[in-house]
């Protein structure tokens, strides 16, 4: 009888910890290696869509998400920059059961850790190399350590150190925009309706807000054009006055909100053209290492979580000798969906910013994107029939 499968996950962010939790649930022995000296993410908020919330509930994380997330509900709305209401924002799946939450990234990391045995997470390990034999994959780290397993999962982000061992190193593509991100104590903006997601849209710019930490914090992301490429960063300080100037003349709720901003960070927006291949033998890419996407559908973290559960489904019960075929099958199932979401994220950003369209055209398109949102939110990766059709 073949022994149980083992896995090494490189990267202790959202995708890596979700993968470790899903693999643990599938009975796979997993170890996580993170380059930072401790787990945690800087930055601000991330949206959990219905398509990932239902999966995280299956890891036993429902109560933790309710306690630390900001539930997003009815009243969520798209607006023109001067205040005209455009359309409601879809915030649940079509059944109305699975909801959307805003989560501070650090809070989400803490929640995901609950599904991973503490002794399986190793910090201070920066991956530098990968090699494999017919029977094992091995990762080498800059501290001299190595880790071996039946499969290695690279969940180490858009600048993945292990991507080059799967495919040619694909350069990130700058979107032409920079996002100012930050959080505000909700008590400072009492006029702002609680528990809702809002998008305010103008030509070349848009603003997104949603709640965090049970509505105690309000997350804001303000997208503006950039005349030079900005390196991707969660922690480069932004200028609140420059942010306010960029949205001068917008509707009162927006300017009033930005008037309360004391601190902000900017983030250069990058993605990549879809990769043709995510796997090489016993190594597979996951999340942003495989399909980094712009944030305009709020699906980056969610698609990583879907990847994690798809990977667990194809590896559950697999023998070590079947690992490479199972990883290829994971890619074949996931890639068509992530290609659509990745491209849709680009297109939705152009829509928000009214690129090559009138405001009226943009508004009409937004009302028609409900079908795309439903396709994304209603999907249950564990019910995907192709996952059970493993290669012979």
C-alpha positions in Angstrom: 0.0 0.0 0.0 1.4 3.4 -1.0 2.2 5.8 1.8 0.3 9.0 2.3 1.3 11.9 0.1 3.6 14.7 1.5 3.7 18.3 0.4 5.8 21.4 0.8 4.2 24.8 0.3 6.5 27.7 -0.4 4.8 30.9 0.7 2.9 31.7 3.9 0.5 34.2 2.5 -3.2 33.8 1.8 -2.7 31.3 -1.0 -0.1 29.3 0.8 -2.0 29.0 4.1 -5.3 28.2 2.3 -3.4 25.4 0.5 -1.9 24.1 3.7 -5.4 24.1 5.3 -7.1 22.4 2.4 -4.3 19.8 2.1 -4.4 19.1 5.8 -8.2 18.5 5.5 -7.5 16.1 2.7 -5.2 14.0 4.9 -1.9 15.2 3.2 1.1 15.9 5.4 2.1 19.5 4.6 4.8 21.9 5.6 4.8 25.6 4.9 7.9 27.7 4.4 7.7 31.5 4.5 10.5 33.9 3.8 9.5 36.5 6.3 10.6 36.2 9.9 7.0 35.9 11.0 3.6 35.4 9.4 1.5 38.4 8.7 0.8 40.7 5.9 1.1 44.5 5.7 -1.4 46.3 3.6 -5.1 46.9 4.0 -8.2 45.0 3.0 -9.0 42.1 0.8 -12.5 41.0 -0.3 -13.6 37.4 0.3 -16.3 36.6 -2.3 -19.0 34.0 -1.9 -17.0 31.5 -4.0 -14.2 31.4 -1.4 -16.3 32.0 1.8 -18.2 28.7 1.3 -14.8 26.9 1.0 -13.4 28.5 4.1 -16.5 27.4 6.0 -15.5 23.9 5.3 -12.2 24.4 7.1 -14.2 25.3 10.2 -13.4 29.0 9.9 -17.0 30.5 9.7 -17.0 31.9 13.2 -13.6 33.4 12.8 -14.5 35.1 9.6 -17.7 36.5 11.2 -15.7 37.8 14.1 -12.9 39.4 12.2 -14.4 40.2 8.9 -16.7 43.0 7.7 -19.9 41.5 6.3 -20.9 43.3 3.1 -24.6 43.4 2.3 -27.6 45.1 0.7 -27.2 48.7 -0.3 -23.8 48.2 -2.0 -23.8 50.4 -5.0 -21.9 51.7 -8.1 -21.9 55.6 -8.4 -20.7 58.1 -10.9 -18.1 60.4 -9.5 -20.6 63.3 -9.0 -23.0 61.1 -7.0 -25.4 59.6 -9.6 -26.4 56.1 -8.6 -25.7 53.6 -11.4 -26.5 50.1 -10.2 -26.5 47.8 -7.2 -23.4 45.7 -6.5 -23.9 41.9 -6.3 -22.6 40.7 -2.9 -24.0 37.2 -2.6 -24.2 34.1 -4.7 -27.5 33.7 -6.7 -29.0 31.7 -3.8 -28.3 34.5 -1.3 -26.6 32.1 1.0 -22.9 32.7 0.6 -22.0 36.3 1.4 -19.1 38.7 0.8 -16.7 39.9 3.6 -14.0 42.5 3.8 -11.0 41.3 5.7 -7.8 43.0 6.8 -5.0 40.9 5.3 -3.4 40.4 8.6 -6.7 39.2 10.1 -7.2 36.8 7.2 -3.7 35.4 7.7 -4.5 34.8 11.4 -7.8 33.1 10.4 -6.2 30.8 7.9 -3.5 29.8 10.4 -6.2 28.2 12.5 -6.6 25.5 9.9 -2.9 24.6 9.8 -1.0 22.8 12.6 1.3 25.4 14.2 4.4 23.1 14.0 4.0 22.8 10.2 4.8 26.4 9.5 8.4 27.5 9.2 9.3 31.2 8.9 12.6 32.7 7.8 13.0 30.4 4.8 13.5 32.2 1.5 13.3 29.7 -1.4 16.2 30.0 -3.9 16.2 26.8 -5.9 14.3 23.7 -6.8 15.3 20.3 -8.1 13.6 16.9 -8.4 14.2 13.2 -8.9 11.6 10.8 -10.3 10.4 10.3 -6.8 10.8 13.6 -4.9 10.8 17.3 -5.2 13.3 19.4 -3.2 13.4 23.1 -2.3 16.6 24.8 -1.2 16.5 27.9 1.0 18.9 30.8 1.5 19.6 29.8 5.1 21.1 26.5 3.8 18.1 24.4 4.7 16.3 22.1 2.3 12.8 20.5 2.3 11.7 17.4 0.3 8.2 16.1 -0.4 6.2 14.3 -3.0 4.9 17.6 -4.3 6.0 21.2 -4.0 3.6 24.0 -4.3 4.9 27.5 -5.2 2.5 30.0 -3.6 5.1 32.7 -3.4 3.4 35.5 -5.3 3.8 37.4 -8.5 7.6 37.6 -8.1 7.7 33.8 -7.4 11.2 32.5 -6.9 10.2 29.1 -8.2 8.3 30.1 -11.3 11.4 29.8 -13.4 11.6 26.1 -12.7 8.3 25.7 -14.4 8.4 28.2 -17.2 10.4 31.1 -18.5 10.4 33.9 -16.0 7.4 36.0 -17.1 7.8 39.7 -16.4 4.9 41.4 -14.7 3.0 43.9 -16.9 2.4 47.4 -15.4 -1.2 48.5 -15.7 -0.6 52.2 -15.9 -2.4 52.8 -12.6 -1.4 53.2 -9.0 -3.7 52.4 -6.1 -3.7 54.4 -2.8 -4.8 52.1 0.0 -5.6 52.6 3.6 -8.1 52.2 6.5 -10.0 54.7 8.5 -11.8 54.3 11.8 -15.5 54.1 10.9 -16.3 56.4 13.8 -14.5 59.2 12.0 -16.9 58.9 9.0 -20.3 58.5 10.7 -22.1 59.6 7.5 -20.7 56.6 5.7 -23.3 53.7 5.5 -22.1 50.6 7.4 -21.8 47.1 5.9 -21.7 48.1 2.3 -19.3 48.0 -0.7 -19.2 51.1 -2.8 -17.5 52.0 -6.2 -17.3 55.6 -7.3 -16.2 56.0 -10.9 -14.8 58.8 -13.0 -12.8 59.1 -16.2 -9.4 57.5 -15.5 -10.0 57.1 -11.8 -12.2 55.2 -9.3 -12.6 54.7 -5.6 -13.7 51.5 -3.8 -14.7 51.2 -0.1 -15.8 48.3 2.1 -15.9 47.4 5.8 -13.3 45.5 7.8 -13.2 44.1 11.4 -17.0 43.8 11.9 -17.5 47.3 10.5 -15.2 49.1 12.9 -12.8 50.0 10.1 -13.5 51.3 6.5 -11.1 50.2 3.8 -10.5 52.5 0.9 -8.7 51.9 -2.4 -8.3 54.9 -4.8 -7.1 54.2 -8.3 -5.3 56.9 -10.3 -3.2 56.9 -13.5 0.5 56.9 -13.2 2.9 58.5 -15.6 5.8 56.2 -14.7 6.1 52.6 -13.7 5.8 52.1 -9.9 7.2 49.1 -8.3 4.7 46.8 -6.6 4.5 47.5 -2.9 2.2 47.2 0.1 4.2 49.6 2.1 5.4 52.6 0.0 4.1 55.7 1.8 1.6 57.8 -0.2 0.9 61.5 0.1 -2.6 62.1 1.5 -2.7 65.6 0.0 -1.8 64.3 -3.4 -4.6 61.7 -3.0 -7.1 64.4 -2.1 -6.0 66.6 -5.0 -6.6 63.7 -7.5 -10.3 63.5 -6.5 -10.9 67.2 -6.0 -14.5 68.1 -7.2 -15.9 64.6 -6.7 -19.1 64.0 -4.7 -19.2 65.1 -1.1 -19.1 61.6 0.4 -15.8 60.9 -1.4 -14.1 64.2 -0.7 -15.3 64.0 2.9 -13.9 60.5 3.3 -10.5 61.5 1.8 -10.5 64.5 4.1 -10.1 62.1 7.0 -7.1 60.2 5.6 -4.0 60.7 7.7 -1.9 57.9 6.2 -2.0 56.0 3.0 0.2 53.6 1.0 0.5 53.3 -2.8 0.6 50.1 -4.7 1.7 49.8 -8.3 -0.7 47.5 -10.2 0.7 44.6 -12.2 -0.5 41.4 -13.7 0.9 39.1 -16.3 -0.2 37.5 -19.5 -1.7 34.1 -18.7 1.0 31.4 -18.4 0.8 28.5 -20.7 2.0 26.0 -18.1 1.8 25.9 -14.3 3.5 22.6 -13.5 6.8 20.8 -14.0 6.9 17.2 -12.6 6.3 17.5 -8.9 6.3 21.3 -8.8 3.1 23.4 -9.3 2.4 27.1 -9.2 -0.6 28.5 -7.3 -2.3 31.8 -6.9 -0.4 34.9 -8.0 2.6 32.8 -8.9 0.4 31.2 -11.6 -2.1 33.9 -12.5 -1.6 37.3 -10.9 -4.6 39.5 -11.6 -5.6 43.1 -11.2 -7.9 43.8 -8.3 -10.9 45.1 -10.3 -13.1 42.0 -9.8 -11.8 41.5 -6.2 -10.8 38.0 -7.1 -7.1 37.6 -6.5 -7.3 36.0 -3.1 -10.4 34.2 -4.0 -8.9 32.5 -7.0 -5.9 31.4 -4.9 -8.3 29.8 -2.4 -10.1 28.0 -5.2 -6.7 26.8 -6.4 -6.0 25.4 -3.0 -9.2 23.4 -2.8 -8.8 22.2 -6.4 -5.3 21.0 -5.6 -6.4 19.2 -2.5 -9.2 17.5 -4.5 -6.8 16.1 -7.1 -4.2 15.0 -4.5 -6.6 13.5 -2.0 -5.9 9.7 -2.0 -3.3 10.0 -4.8 -0.2 7.8 -4.5 3.2 9.5 -4.7 3.8 8.0 -8.1 0.6 9.7 -9.4 1.6 13.2 -8.1 2.9 14.7 -11.4 -0.2 13.6 -13.3 -2.4 15.0 -10.5 -0.7 18.3 -10.7 -1.1 18.5 -14.4 -4.8 17.8 -14.0 -5.1 20.6 -11.4 -3.7 23.0 -14.0 -6.0 21.7 -16.7 -9.1 22.2 -14.6 -8.2 25.5 -13.1 -6.5 27.4 -16.0 -9.6 28.0 -18.2 -11.4 29.6 -15.3 -8.5 31.8 -14.0 -7.8 32.9 -17.6 -11.4 34.3 -17.8 -11.2 35.9 -14.4 -7.7 37.4 -15.1 -8.9 38.9 -18.3 -12.2 40.0 -16.8 -10.3 41.9 -14.1 -8.4 43.9 -16.7 -11.6 44.7 -18.6 -13.5 45.7 -15.5 -10.8 48.2 -14.5 -11.1 49.7 -18.0 -14.9 49.8 -17.5 -14.6 51.5 -14.1 -12.2 54.1 -15.5 -14.4 54.7 -18.6 -11.6 53.7 -21.0 -12.7 54.0 -24.7 -16.4 54.3 -23.7 -18.9 56.9 -22.6 -20.2 57.1 -19.1 -23.6 55.8 -20.4 -21.9 52.9 -22.1 -20.0 52.1 -18.9 -23.1 52.2 -16.8 -24.9 49.9 -19.1 -22.0 47.4 -19.1 -21.9 47.4 -15.3 -25.6 46.4 -15.2 -24.8 43.6 -17.6 -21.8 42.3 -15.7 -24.1 40.7 -13.1 -24.0 37.5 -15.1 -20.2 37.4 -14.9 -20.4 38.0 -11.1 -22.9 35.2 -10.7 -20.7 32.9 -12.7 -17.8 33.7 -10.4 -19.8 33.7 -7.1 -21.9 30.6 -7.7 -19.0 28.3 -8.6 -18.1 25.6 -6.1 -14.7 24.3 -7.0 -15.2 21.1 -4.9 -18.3 20.3 -7.1 -16.3 20.7 -10.3 -17.0 17.5 -12.2 -13.7 17.6 -14.0 -11.7 17.3 -10.8 -13.0 13.8 -10.3 -11.9 12.8 -13.8 -8.3 12.0 -12.9 -6.0 11.0 -15.7 -5.5 7.2 -16.0 
